[in-house]
Amino acid sequence: MKISFIWIDKFRNFENLGFNLSSSVKFSFDIDSNKISRKKIEPLPKDFFGDTISDVVGIIGKNGSGK
């Protein structure tokens, strides 16, 4: 099991923010209908990261920004 999408309703200075953590599916959240939708995307080549790593995610931002 892996976490593929995170939605933040309101936390500190973050509000209505989604994070896609999958390289094979793109998720989006509709606030009005309160539903998550997903769309498959072009997969990376097999063993792109080697045989033991399935996904790589980077979170980039200034120091002290709450990453």
PyMOL Python script that loads the backbone (N, CA, C, O; Angstrom):
from pymol import cmd

cmd.read_pdbstr("""\
ATOM      1  N   MET A   1       0.839  -1.160   0.000  1.00  0.00           N
ATOM      2  CA  MET A   1       0.000   0.000   0.000  1.00  0.00           C
ATOM      3  C   MET A   1       0.895   1.237   0.000  1.00  0.00           C
ATOM      4  O   MET A   1       1.952   1.250   0.632  1.00  0.00           O
ATOM      5  N   LYS A   2       0.464   2.270  -0.711  1.00  0.00           N
ATOM      6  CA  LYS A   2       1.211   3.529  -0.699  1.00  0.00           C
ATOM      7  C   LYS A   2       0.245   4.702  -0.729  1.00  0.00           C
ATOM      8  O   LYS A   2      -0.869   4.588  -1.242  1.00  0.00           O
ATOM      9  N   ILE A   3       0.669   5.808  -0.188  1.00  0.00           N
ATOM     10  CA  ILE A   3      -0.128   7.036  -0.226  1.00  0.00           C
ATOM     11  C   ILE A   3       0.094   7.668  -1.593  1.00  0.00           C
ATOM     12  O   ILE A   3       1.233   7.919  -1.985  1.00  0.00           O
ATOM     13  N   SER A   4      -1.001   7.928  -2.327  1.00  0.00           N
ATOM     14  CA  SER A   4      -0.897   8.466  -3.676  1.00  0.00           C
ATOM     15  C   SER A   4      -1.356   9.914  -3.788  1.00  0.00           C
ATOM     16  O   SER A   4      -0.977  10.608  -4.731  1.00  0.00           O
ATOM     17  N   PHE A   5      -2.168  10.382  -2.836  1.00  0.00           N
ATOM     18  CA  PHE A   5      -2.699  11.739  -2.906  1.00  0.00           C
ATOM     19  C   PHE A   5      -2.964  12.246  -1.502  1.00  0.00           C
ATOM     20  O   PHE A   5      -3.486  11.519  -0.657  1.00  0.00           O
ATOM     21  N   ILE A   6      -2.605  13.488  -1.259  1.00  0.00           N
ATOM     22  CA  ILE A   6      -2.878  14.134   0.027  1.00  0.00           C
ATOM     23  C   ILE A   6      -3.627  15.425  -0.252  1.00  0.00           C
ATOM     24  O   ILE A   6      -3.203  16.221  -1.090  1.00  0.00           O
ATOM     25  N   TRP A   7      -4.737  15.639   0.443  1.00  0.00           N
ATOM     26  CA  TRP A   7      -5.497  16.879   0.325  1.00  0.00           C
ATOM     27  C   TRP A   7      -5.471  17.587   1.667  1.00  0.00           C
ATOM     28  O   TRP A   7      -5.758  16.986   2.702  1.00  0.00           O
ATOM     29  N   ILE A   8      -5.124  18.869   1.646  1.00  0.00           N
ATOM     30  CA  ILE A   8      -5.099  19.671   2.873  1.00  0.00           C
ATOM     31  C   ILE A   8      -6.221  20.686   2.775  1.00  0.00           C
ATOM     32  O   ILE A   8      -6.196  21.579   1.927  1.00  0.00           O
ATOM     33  N   ASP A   9      -7.207  20.540   3.652  1.00  0.00           N
ATOM     34  CA  ASP A   9      -8.323  21.482   3.688  1.00  0.00           C
ATOM     35  C   ASP A   9      -7.855  22.801   4.290  1.00  0.00           C
ATOM     36  O   ASP A   9      -8.005  23.860   3.680  1.00  0.00           O
ATOM     37  N   LYS A  10      -7.283  22.728   5.496  1.00  0.00           N
ATOM     38  CA  LYS A  10      -6.705  23.916   6.123  1.00  0.00           C
ATOM     39  C   LYS A  10      -5.745  23.459   7.210  1.00  0.00           C
ATOM     40  O   LYS A  10      -6.136  22.763   8.147  1.00  0.00           O
ATOM     41  N   PHE A  11      -4.481  23.857   7.075  1.00  0.00           N
ATOM     42  CA  PHE A  11      -3.468  23.550   8.071  1.00  0.00           C
ATOM     43  C   PHE A  11      -2.415  24.649   8.022  1.00  0.00           C
ATOM     44  O   PHE A  11      -1.774  24.853   6.991  1.00  0.00           O
ATOM     45  N   ARG A  12      -2.238  25.342   9.112  1.00  0.00           N
ATOM     46  CA  ARG A  12      -1.311  26.480   9.206  1.00  0.00           C
ATOM     47  C   ARG A  12      -1.567  27.446   8.053  1.00  0.00           C
ATOM     48  O   ARG A  12      -2.668  27.984   7.936  1.00  0.00           O
ATOM     49  N   ASN A  13      -0.570  27.674   7.201  1.00  0.00           N
ATOM     50  CA  ASN A  13      -0.776  28.617   6.100  1.00  0.00           C
ATOM     51  C   ASN A  13      -1.172  27.913   4.794  1.00  0.00           C
ATOM     52  O   ASN A  13      -1.199  28.548   3.740  1.00  0.00           O
ATOM     53  N   PHE A  14      -1.478  26.609   4.850  1.00  0.00           N
ATOM     54  CA  PHE A  14      -1.926  25.861   3.669  1.00  0.00           C
ATOM     55  C   PHE A  14      -3.443  25.752   3.696  1.00  0.00           C
ATOM     56  O   PHE A  14      -4.040  25.462   4.733  1.00  0.00           O
ATOM     57  N   GLU A  15      -4.060  25.988   2.539  1.00  0.00           N
ATOM     58  CA  GLU A  15      -5.503  25.879   2.445  1.00  0.00           C
ATOM     59  C   GLU A  15      -5.891  25.397   1.053  1.00  0.00           C
ATOM     60  O   GLU A  15      -5.424  25.940   0.052  1.00  0.00           O
ATOM     61  N   ASN A  16      -6.746  24.375   0.990  1.00  0.00           N
ATOM     62  CA  ASN A  16      -7.220  23.802  -0.270  1.00  0.00           C
ATOM     63  C   ASN A  16      -6.058  23.461  -1.201  1.00  0.00           C
ATOM     64  O   ASN A  16      -5.916  24.026  -2.285  1.00  0.00           O
ATOM     65  N   LEU A  17      -5.243  22.532  -0.750  1.00  0.00           N
ATOM     66  CA  LEU A  17      -4.017  22.180  -1.468  1.00  0.00           C
ATOM     67  C   LEU A  17      -3.909  20.670  -1.599  1.00  0.00           C
ATOM     68  O   LEU A  17      -4.091  19.944  -0.622  1.00  0.00           O
ATOM     69  N   GLY A  18      -3.611  20.194  -2.807  1.00  0.00           N
ATOM     70  CA  GLY A  18      -3.464  18.772  -3.042  1.00  0.00           C
ATOM     71  C   GLY A  18      -2.062  18.421  -3.507  1.00  0.00           C
ATOM     72  O   GLY A  18      -1.417  19.200  -4.211  1.00  0.00           O
ATOM     73  N   PHE A  19      -1.591  17.238  -3.108  1.00  0.00           N
ATOM     74  CA  PHE A  19      -0.277  16.743  -3.508  1.00  0.00           C
ATOM     75  C   PHE A  19      -0.434  15.384  -4.176  1.00  0.00           C
ATOM     76  O   PHE A  19      -0.922  14.441  -3.553  1.00  0.00           O
ATOM     77  N   ASN A  20      -0.023  15.275  -5.441  1.00  0.00           N
ATOM     78  CA  ASN A  20       0.019  13.994  -6.135  1.00  0.00           C
ATOM     79  C   ASN A  20       1.344  13.331  -5.821  1.00  0.00           C
ATOM     80  O   ASN A  20       2.401  13.934  -6.012  1.00  0.00           O
ATOM     81  N   LEU A  21       1.302  12.094  -5.340  1.00  0.00           N
ATOM     82  CA  LEU A  21       2.508  11.374  -4.963  1.00  0.00           C
ATOM     83  C   LEU A  21       2.699  10.110  -5.797  1.00  0.00           C
ATOM     84  O   LEU A  21       3.448   9.215  -5.403  1.00  0.00           O
ATOM     85  N   SER A  22       2.039  10.030  -6.928  1.00  0.00           N
ATOM     86  CA  SER A  22       2.118   8.856  -7.789  1.00  0.00           C
ATOM     87  C   SER A  22       2.668   9.253  -9.154  1.00  0.00           C
ATOM     88  O   SER A  22       2.396  10.346  -9.650  1.00  0.00           O
ATOM     89  N   SER A  23       3.434   8.364  -9.748  1.00  0.00           N
ATOM     90  CA  SER A  23       3.948   8.631 -11.089  1.00  0.00           C
ATOM     91  C   SER A  23       3.088   7.961 -12.163  1.00  0.00           C
ATOM     92  O   SER A  23       3.391   8.088 -13.349  1.00  0.00           O
ATOM     93  N   SER A  24       2.021   7.250 -11.776  1.00  0.00           N
ATOM     94  CA  SER A  24       1.178   6.571 -12.754  1.00  0.00           C
ATOM     95  C   SER A  24      -0.256   7.092 -12.790  1.00  0.00           C
ATOM     96  O   SER A  24      -0.994   6.797 -13.730  1.00  0.00           O
ATOM     97  N   VAL A  25      -0.660   7.862 -11.781  1.00  0.00           N
ATOM     98  CA  VAL A  25      -2.024   8.376 -11.704  1.00  0.00           C
ATOM     99  C   VAL A  25      -1.983   9.833 -11.249  1.00  0.00           C
ATOM    100  O   VAL A  25      -1.202  10.199 -10.371  1.00  0.00           O
ATOM    101  N   LYS A  26      -2.847  10.669 -11.867  1.00  0.00           N
ATOM    102  CA  LYS A  26      -2.974  12.062 -11.439  1.00  0.00           C
ATOM    103  C   LYS A  26      -4.335  12.225 -10.771  1.00  0.00           C
ATOM    104  O   LYS A  26      -5.370  11.928 -11.368  1.00  0.00           O
ATOM    105  N   PHE A  27      -4.323  12.699  -9.524  1.00  0.00           N
ATOM    106  CA  PHE A  27      -5.543  12.893  -8.763  1.00  0.00           C
ATOM    107  C   PHE A  27      -5.895  14.373  -8.713  1.00  0.00           C
ATOM    108  O   PHE A  27      -5.023  15.240  -8.782  1.00  0.00           O
ATOM    109  N   SER A  28      -7.196  14.645  -8.593  1.00  0.00           N
ATOM    110  CA  SER A  28      -7.650  16.015  -8.363  1.00  0.00           C
ATOM    111  C   SER A  28      -8.881  15.953  -7.468  1.00  0.00           C
ATOM    112  O   SER A  28      -9.627  14.974  -7.495  1.00  0.00           O
ATOM    113  N   PHE A  29      -9.087  16.987  -6.685  1.00  0.00           N
ATOM    114  CA  PHE A  29     -10.195  17.036  -5.740  1.00  0.00           C
ATOM    115  C   PHE A  29     -11.086  18.207  -6.096  1.00  0.00           C
ATOM    116  O   PHE A  29     -10.607  19.325  -6.284  1.00  0.00           O
ATOM    117  N   ASP A  30     -12.390  17.954  -6.189  1.00  0.00           N
ATOM    118  CA  ASP A  30     -13.380  18.993  -6.463  1.00  0.00           C
ATOM    119  C   ASP A  30     -14.044  19.372  -5.141  1.00  0.00           C
ATOM    120  O   ASP A  30     -14.765  18.571  -4.546  1.00  0.00           O
ATOM    121  N   ILE A  31     -13.796  20.583  -4.696  1.00  0.00           N
ATOM    122  CA  ILE A  31     -14.307  21.040  -3.402  1.00  0.00           C
ATOM    123  C   ILE A  31     -15.830  21.086  -3.406  1.00  0.00           C
ATOM    124  O   ILE A  31     -16.459  20.719  -2.413  1.00  0.00           O
ATOM    125  N   ASP A  32     -16.434  21.531  -4.508  1.00  0.00           N
ATOM    126  CA  ASP A  32     -17.887  21.688  -4.562  1.00  0.00           C
ATOM    127  C   ASP A  32     -18.626  20.354  -4.435  1.00  0.00           C
ATOM    128  O   ASP A  32     -19.616  20.265  -3.710  1.00  0.00           O
ATOM    129  N   SER A  33     -18.154  19.319  -5.134  1.00  0.00           N
ATOM    130  CA  SER A  33     -18.826  18.017  -5.074  1.00  0.00           C
ATOM    131  C   SER A  33     -18.224  17.102  -4.014  1.00  0.00           C
ATOM    132  O   SER A  33     -18.773  16.037  -3.728  1.00  0.00           O
ATOM    133  N   ASN A  34     -17.093  17.513  -3.425  1.00  0.00           N
ATOM    134  CA  ASN A  34     -16.407  16.730  -2.387  1.00  0.00           C
ATOM    135  C   ASN A  34     -15.985  15.353  -2.903  1.00  0.00           C
ATOM    136  O   ASN A  34     -16.113  14.352  -2.199  1.00  0.00           O
ATOM    137  N   LYS A  35     -15.472  15.315  -4.157  1.00  0.00           N
ATOM    138  CA  LYS A  35     -15.073  14.054  -4.775  1.00  0.00           C
ATOM    139  C   LYS A  35     -13.651  14.131  -5.308  1.00  0.00           C
ATOM    140  O   LYS A  35     -13.187  15.176  -5.764  1.00  0.00           O
ATOM    141  N   ILE A  36     -12.977  12.992  -5.235  1.00  0.00           N
ATOM    142  CA  ILE A  36     -11.634  12.855  -5.807  1.00  0.00           C
ATOM    143  C   ILE A  36     -11.765  12.139  -7.143  1.00  0.00           C
ATOM    144  O   ILE A  36     -12.460  11.128  -7.245  1.00  0.00           O
ATOM    145  N   SER A  37     -11.098  12.662  -8.168  1.00  0.00           N
ATOM    146  CA  SER A  37     -11.070  11.976  -9.459  1.00  0.00           C
ATOM    147  C   SER A  37      -9.627  11.588  -9.761  1.00  0.00           C
ATOM    148  O   SER A  37      -8.681  12.188  -9.251  1.00  0.00           O
ATOM    149  N   ARG A  38      -9.490  10.577 -10.596  1.00  0.00           N
ATOM    150  CA  ARG A  38      -8.151  10.129 -10.947  1.00  0.00           C
ATOM    151  C   ARG A  38      -8.079   9.887 -12.444  1.00  0.00           C
ATOM    152  O   ARG A  38      -9.060   9.513 -13.086  1.00  0.00           O
ATOM    153  N   LYS A  39      -6.882  10.112 -12.979  1.00  0.00           N
ATOM    154  CA  LYS A  39      -6.639   9.935 -14.401  1.00  0.00           C
ATOM    155  C   LYS A  39      -5.290   9.247 -14.554  1.00  0.00           C
ATOM    156  O   LYS A  39      -4.278   9.719 -14.037  1.00  0.00           O
ATOM    157  N   LYS A  40      -5.287   8.126 -15.269  1.00  0.00           N
ATOM    158  CA  LYS A  40      -4.027   7.425 -15.504  1.00  0.00           C
ATOM    159  C   LYS A  40      -3.159   8.257 -16.445  1.00  0.00           C
ATOM    160  O   LYS A  40      -3.657   8.879 -17.383  1.00  0.00           O
ATOM    161  N   ILE A  41      -1.869   8.257 -16.179  1.00  0.00           N
ATOM    162  CA  ILE A  41      -0.927   8.977 -17.029  1.00  0.00           C
ATOM    163  C   ILE A  41       0.074   7.980 -17.606  1.00  0.00           C
ATOM    164  O   ILE A  41       0.170   6.843 -17.143  1.00  0.00           O
ATOM    165  N   GLU A  42       0.800   8.406 -18.596  1.00  0.00           N
ATOM    166  CA  GLU A  42       1.786   7.547 -19.261  1.00  0.00           C
ATOM    167  C   GLU A  42       2.772   7.011 -18.225  1.00  0.00           C
ATOM    168  O   GLU A  42       3.423   7.795 -17.534  1.00  0.00           O
ATOM    169  N   PRO A  43       2.892   5.692 -18.106  1.00  0.00           N
ATOM    170  CA  PRO A  43       3.802   5.136 -17.096  1.00  0.00           C
ATOM    171  C   PRO A  43       5.271   5.346 -17.471  1.00  0.00           C
ATOM    172  O   PRO A  43       5.626   5.462 -18.644  1.00  0.00           O
ATOM    173  N   LEU A  44       6.097   5.389 -16.448  1.00  0.00           N
ATOM    174  CA  LEU A  44       7.540   5.453 -16.670  1.00  0.00           C
ATOM    175  C   LEU A  44       8.020   4.098 -17.182  1.00  0.00           C
ATOM    176  O   LEU A  44       7.364   3.085 -16.938  1.00  0.00           O
ATOM    177  N   PRO A  45       9.135   4.059 -17.875  1.00  0.00           N
ATOM    178  CA  PRO A  45       9.653   2.760 -18.330  1.00  0.00           C
ATOM    179  C   PRO A  45       9.880   1.816 -17.149  1.00  0.00           C
ATOM    180  O   PRO A  45      10.204   2.253 -16.045  1.00  0.00           O
ATOM    181  N   LYS A  46       9.707   0.533 -17.392  1.00  0.00           N
ATOM    182  CA  LYS A  46       9.883  -0.472 -16.343  1.00  0.00           C
ATOM    183  C   LYS A  46      11.298  -0.371 -15.760  1.00  0.00           C
ATOM    184  O   LYS A  46      12.272  -0.203 -16.494  1.00  0.00           O
ATOM    185  N   ASP A  47      11.394  -0.474 -14.449  1.00  0.00           N
ATOM    186  CA  ASP A  47      12.661  -0.392 -13.710  1.00  0.00           C
ATOM    187  C   ASP A  47      13.391   0.933 -13.946  1.00  0.00           C
ATOM    188  O   ASP A  47      14.621   0.980 -13.939  1.00  0.00           O
ATOM    189  N   PHE A  48      12.625   2.003 -14.155  1.00  0.00           N
ATOM    190  CA  PHE A  48      13.200   3.338 -14.364  1.00  0.00           C
ATOM    191  C   PHE A  48      14.052   3.763 -13.175  1.00  0.00           C
ATOM    192  O   PHE A  48      15.109   4.371 -13.349  1.00  0.00           O
ATOM    193  N   PHE A  49      13.589   3.439 -11.956  1.00  0.00           N
ATOM    194  CA  PHE A  49      14.318   3.779 -10.729  1.00  0.00           C
ATOM    195  C   PHE A  49      15.090   2.593 -10.170  1.00  0.00           C
ATOM    196  O   PHE A  49      15.614   2.672  -9.060  1.00  0.00           O
ATOM    197  N   GLY A  50      15.170   1.509 -10.906  1.00  0.00           N
ATOM    198  CA  GLY A  50      15.769   0.285 -10.399  1.00  0.00           C
ATOM    199  C   GLY A  50      14.670  -0.690 -10.020  1.00  0.00           C
ATOM    200  O   GLY A  50      13.489  -0.378 -10.167  1.00  0.00           O
ATOM    201  N   ASP A  51      15.038  -1.850  -9.540  1.00  0.00           N
ATOM    202  CA  ASP A  51      14.026  -2.865  -9.262  1.00  0.00           C
ATOM    203  C   ASP A  51      13.420  -2.790  -7.869  1.00  0.00           C
ATOM    204  O   ASP A  51      12.480  -3.532  -7.582  1.00  0.00           O
ATOM    205  N   THR A  52      13.919  -1.925  -6.992  1.00  0.00           N
ATOM    206  CA  THR A  52      13.380  -1.853  -5.632  1.00  0.00           C
ATOM    207  C   THR A  52      12.639  -0.548  -5.336  1.00  0.00           C
ATOM    208  O   THR A  52      12.019  -0.431  -4.279  1.00  0.00           O
ATOM    209  N   ILE A  53      12.686   0.425  -6.228  1.00  0.00           N
ATOM    210  CA  ILE A  53      12.035   1.717  -6.009  1.00  0.00           C
ATOM    211  C   ILE A  53      10.882   1.850  -6.995  1.00  0.00           C
ATOM    212  O   ILE A  53      11.069   1.670  -8.198  1.00  0.00           O
ATOM    213  N   SER A  54       9.667   2.169  -6.481  1.00  0.00           N
ATOM    214  CA  SER A  54       8.509   2.275  -7.369  1.00  0.00           C
ATOM    215  C   SER A  54       8.208   3.720  -7.763  1.00  0.00           C
ATOM    216  O   SER A  54       7.757   3.953  -8.885  1.00  0.00           O
ATOM    217  N   ASP A  55       8.439   4.693  -6.888  1.00  0.00           N
ATOM    218  CA  ASP A  55       8.172   6.109  -7.167  1.00  0.00           C
ATOM    219  C   ASP A  55       9.179   6.977  -6.439  1.00  0.00           C
ATOM    220  O   ASP A  55       9.738   6.581  -5.416  1.00  0.00           O
ATOM    221  N   VAL A  56       9.401   8.162  -6.976  1.00  0.00           N
ATOM    222  CA  VAL A  56      10.228   9.170  -6.324  1.00  0.00           C
ATOM    223  C   VAL A  56       9.444  10.479  -6.343  1.00  0.00           C
ATOM    224  O   VAL A  56       8.943  10.892  -7.389  1.00  0.00           O
ATOM    225  N   VAL A  57       9.338  11.128  -5.185  1.00  0.00           N
ATOM    226  CA  VAL A  57       8.613  12.388  -5.064  1.00  0.00           C
ATOM    227  C   VAL A  57       9.535  13.391  -4.396  1.00  0.00           C
ATOM    228  O   VAL A  57      10.197  13.071  -3.409  1.00  0.00           O
ATOM    229  N   GLY A  58       9.579  14.607  -4.931  1.00  0.00           N
ATOM    230  CA  GLY A  58      10.362  15.671  -4.314  1.00  0.00           C
ATOM    231  C   GLY A  58       9.449  16.808  -3.889  1.00  0.00           C
ATOM    232  O   GLY A  58       8.574  17.224  -4.649  1.00  0.00           O
ATOM    233  N   ILE A  59       9.647  17.307  -2.692  1.00  0.00           N
ATOM    234  CA  ILE A  59       8.897  18.457  -2.201  1.00  0.00           C
ATOM    235  C   ILE A  59       9.899  19.582  -2.022  1.00  0.00           C
ATOM    236  O   ILE A  59      10.828  19.487  -1.220  1.00  0.00           O
ATOM    237  N   ILE A  60       9.695  20.643  -2.777  1.00  0.00           N
ATOM    238  CA  ILE A  60      10.681  21.730  -2.850  1.00  0.00           C
ATOM    239  C   ILE A  60      10.060  23.013  -2.307  1.00  0.00           C
ATOM    240  O   ILE A  60       8.900  23.318  -2.587  1.00  0.00           O
ATOM    241  N   GLY A  61      10.833  23.753  -1.535  1.00  0.00           N
ATOM    242  CA  GLY A  61      10.380  25.025  -1.014  1.00  0.00           C
ATOM    243  C   GLY A  61      11.443  25.654  -0.135  1.00  0.00           C
ATOM    244  O   GLY A  61      12.456  25.032   0.185  1.00  0.00           O
ATOM    245  N   LYS A  62      11.197  26.888   0.248  1.00  0.00           N
ATOM    246  CA  LYS A  62      12.142  27.615   1.082  1.00  0.00           C
ATOM    247  C   LYS A  62      12.221  26.981   2.466  1.00  0.00           C
ATOM    248  O   LYS A  62      11.261  26.381   2.949  1.00  0.00           O
ATOM    249  N   ASN A  63      13.379  27.126   3.090  1.00  0.00           N
ATOM    250  CA  ASN A  63      13.541  26.665   4.468  1.00  0.00           C
ATOM    251  C   ASN A  63      12.577  27.420   5.375  1.00  0.00           C
ATOM    252  O   ASN A  63      12.378  28.626   5.229  1.00  0.00           O
ATOM    253  N   GLY A  64      11.992  26.698   6.302  1.00  0.00           N
ATOM    254  CA  GLY A  64      11.063  27.306   7.235  1.00  0.00           C
ATOM    255  C   GLY A  64       9.646  27.466   6.681  1.00  0.00           C
ATOM    256  O   GLY A  64       8.799  28.080   7.329  1.00  0.00           O
ATOM    257  N   SER A  65       9.379  26.922   5.493  1.00  0.00           N
ATOM    258  CA  SER A  65       8.056  27.100   4.888  1.00  0.00           C
ATOM    259  C   SER A  65       7.069  26.008   5.297  1.00  0.00           C
ATOM    260  O   SER A  65       5.901  26.069   4.914  1.00  0.00           O
ATOM    261  N   GLY A  66       7.507  25.018   6.062  1.00  0.00           N
ATOM    262  CA  GLY A  66       6.593  23.985   6.544  1.00  0.00           C
ATOM    263  C   GLY A  66       6.514  22.751   5.670  1.00  0.00           C
ATOM    264  O   GLY A  66       5.501  22.053   5.677  1.00  0.00           O
ATOM    265  N   LYS A  67       7.573  22.470   4.914  1.00  0.00           N
ATOM    266  CA  LYS A  67       7.570  21.275   4.074  1.00  0.00           C
ATOM    267  C   LYS A  67       7.467  20.061   4.935  1.00  0.00           C
ATOM    268  O   LYS A  67       7.448  18.941   4.424  1.00  0.00           O
TER     269      LYS A  67
END
""", "prot")
cmd.dss("prot")
cmd.show_as("cartoon", "prot")
cmd.util.cbc("prot")
cmd.orient("prot")
